[in-house]
Amino acid sequence: MGLKRDMTLTLRERNKKDKFLRIRAASRKLFIENGFEPTTTRQIAQEADVGLSTLFLYATDKRDLLFLVFNDDLDALTTRAFADLDPSRGLLDSLEVALRHFFLFYGHDKVLSRDLTREITFYTTGMQSERFQATRKRTIDCISEVVRAARIKGEVATDASDLFVAKTIFYLLAAEIRMWLAEESDNPEDGLTEFMQRLKLLVFGLGGRDTRTL
């Protein structure tokens, strides 16, 4: 009796995973072919060969489906970007190596990436939200580790915490990616170059004085 119950649970989980994969594949296909805005949840359900009610067991709405499509990729992106960084590199070099991966990722399909980054701005709820928020936090934590290593080597002197510095760098990265996606250039290096120029300004400062103390 127990064995039969375990087999039933296994089959149920396999069926659930199969539906998830079909929904993700259908969403990706239609978002790429038709664009995010024109695509409807009903079209995705038909393409995935599931009922509309079943579709909403996996995603809250169409925006949630967009993140369902990308959550695994975004998680893998963070892992790939910060894997095997050379500890002998300086702060700026390490960040350039790691964050180049983000421009390459978003440059693969600039049209769909525009949809993704636009929806990120307002994405706070939904079934896929927790996964997305966790990945974003992990990315910031990875940047924080790079900053911490640089501080140990004496490259960072600010009293601001490593996490605060990392969040500032991440927000600058997100803004720069959006600006580059809006431009005509299809070369991720163009976006990265602009980002690094702004990051150098952040690291080295403007060289001015704080007039509040005068």
C-alpha positions in Angstrom: 0.0 0.0 0.0 2.8 2.3 0.9 4.7 1.5 -2.3 1.7 2.2 -4.4 1.2 5.6 -2.7 4.8 6.5 -3.3 4.5 5.6 -7.0 1.3 7.8 -7.2 3.1 10.7 -5.8 6.0 10.3 -8.2 3.7 10.2 -11.2 1.9 13.3 -9.9 5.2 15.2 -9.6 6.3 14.0 -13.0 3.0 15.2 -14.5 3.4 18.6 -12.7 6.9 19.0 -14.0 5.8 18.1 -17.6 3.1 20.8 -17.5 5.6 23.3 -16.1 8.0 22.6 -18.9 5.3 22.8 -21.6 4.0 26.1 -20.2 7.5 27.6 -20.0 8.3 26.5 -23.5 5.0 27.8 -24.9 5.5 31.2 -23.1 9.0 31.6 -24.4 8.0 30.7 -28.0 5.0 33.0 -28.1 6.8 35.9 -26.4 9.6 35.7 -28.9 7.4 35.2 -32.0 4.5 37.6 -31.1 6.0 39.9 -28.5 5.1 40.2 -24.9 2.2 42.6 -25.1 0.2 41.0 -27.9 0.5 37.5 -26.5 -2.4 36.3 -24.3 -2.5 33.8 -21.5 -5.2 31.9 -23.5 -2.8 31.6 -26.4 -0.1 30.3 -24.1 -2.5 27.7 -22.6 -3.5 26.5 -26.0 0.2 26.2 -27.1 1.1 24.3 -24.0 -2.0 22.1 -24.3 -3.3 22.9 -20.8 -6.4 24.5 -19.5 -6.4 28.1 -18.6 -7.1 27.2 -15.0 -4.1 24.9 -15.0 -1.9 27.7 -16.4 -2.8 29.8 -13.4 -1.6 27.1 -11.0 1.9 27.9 -12.2 1.8 31.7 -12.7 -0.4 34.5 -11.4 -0.7 36.4 -14.6 1.1 37.1 -17.9 3.9 39.1 -16.2 4.4 36.1 -13.9 4.8 33.9 -17.0 7.6 36.1 -18.3 9.5 35.5 -15.1 8.6 31.8 -15.1 10.4 31.8 -18.5 13.5 33.6 -17.2 13.9 32.5 -13.5 16.1 29.5 -14.3 18.2 31.5 -16.7 18.6 34.4 -14.3 19.7 32.0 -11.6 22.2 30.3 -13.9 23.4 33.8 -15.0 24.4 34.8 -11.4 26.2 31.4 -10.9 28.1 31.8 -14.2 29.0 35.4 -13.7 30.7 35.0 -10.3 32.2 31.5 -10.8 36.0 31.2 -10.6 36.8 34.9 -10.3 40.6 35.4 -10.0 41.2 36.7 -6.5 44.3 38.5 -7.6 42.2 40.9 -9.8 41.4 44.3 -8.5 37.9 45.5 -7.7 37.1 47.1 -11.1 38.6 44.3 -13.1 36.7 41.7 -11.1 33.4 43.5 -11.6 34.0 44.0 -15.3 34.6 40.3 -15.7 31.6 39.3 -13.7 29.1 41.9 -14.9 30.0 41.5 -18.6 27.9 38.3 -18.4 24.8 40.4 -17.7 25.2 42.5 -20.8 25.8 39.3 -22.9 22.7 37.7 -21.4 20.4 40.6 -22.0 21.9 41.3 -25.5 20.9 37.8 -26.7 17.4 39.0 -27.5 17.1 42.8 -26.9 13.4 42.9 -27.7 12.4 40.3 -25.1 15.0 41.7 -22.7 13.3 45.1 -22.9 10.0 43.5 -21.8 11.8 41.7 -19.0 13.6 44.7 -17.6 10.5 46.8 -17.9 8.4 44.4 -15.9 11.1 43.9 -13.3 10.5 47.5 -12.3 7.0 46.8 -11.1 7.4 43.1 -10.3 6.6 42.7 -6.6 3.9 40.0 -6.4 3.2 36.7 -8.1 4.0 33.1 -7.8 7.4 33.5 -9.4 8.2 36.6 -7.4 9.9 34.8 -4.5 12.3 33.0 -6.8 13.1 36.2 -8.7 13.7 38.2 -5.5 15.9 35.4 -4.2 18.1 35.5 -7.3 18.4 39.3 -7.2 19.5 39.1 -3.6 22.0 36.4 -4.5 23.4 38.6 -7.2 23.8 41.5 -4.8 25.4 39.2 -2.2 27.9 38.0 -4.9 28.8 41.6 -5.6 29.1 42.2 -1.9 31.7 39.4 -1.7 33.7 41.1 -4.4 33.6 44.3 -2.5 34.6 42.6 0.7 37.6 41.0 -0.9 38.7 44.4 -2.3 38.2 46.0 1.1 40.6 43.4 2.7 43.2 44.3 0.0 42.8 48.0 0.9 41.0 49.0 -2.2 37.8 50.1 -0.4 38.0 52.8 2.3 34.4 53.9 2.7 32.6 53.4 6.0 29.5 52.2 4.0 28.9 48.5 4.4 29.8 46.0 1.7 26.1 45.3 1.2 25.3 49.0 0.7 28.1 49.4 -1.8 27.0 46.2 -3.6 23.4 47.4 -3.8 24.6 50.7 -5.3 26.6 48.9 -7.9 23.7 46.6 -8.7 21.2 49.5 -9.2 23.7 51.2 -11.4 24.1 48.0 -13.5 20.3 47.6 -13.8 19.9 51.2 -15.0 22.8 50.9 -17.5 21.4 47.7 -18.9 18.0 49.4 -19.5 19.6 52.4 -21.2 21.7 50.2 -23.4 18.7 48.1 -24.4 17.0 51.3 -25.5 19.9 52.2 -27.8 20.5 50.9 -31.4 23.8 49.2 -30.5 23.6 45.4 -30.5 27.1 45.1 -29.1 27.1 44.2 -25.4 30.6 45.7 -25.1 29.1 49.2 -25.8 26.8 48.9 -22.8 29.6 47.4 -20.6 32.0 50.2 -21.5 29.5 52.9 -20.6 28.8 51.1 -17.3 32.4 50.8 -16.4 32.9 54.5 -17.0 30.1 55.3 -14.6 31.5 52.7 -12.1 34.9 54.3 -12.2 33.3 57.6 -11.4 31.6 55.9 -8.4 34.8 54.3 -7.2 37.1 57.3 -7.6 34.6 60.1 -7.0 34.4 63.6 -8.3 37.4 64.9 -6.4 35.3 67.7 -4.9 34.9 68.9 -1.4 31.9 68.5 0.9 30.8 72.1 1.3 28.6 71.2 4.2 31.6 71.2 6.4 32.9 74.6 5.3 
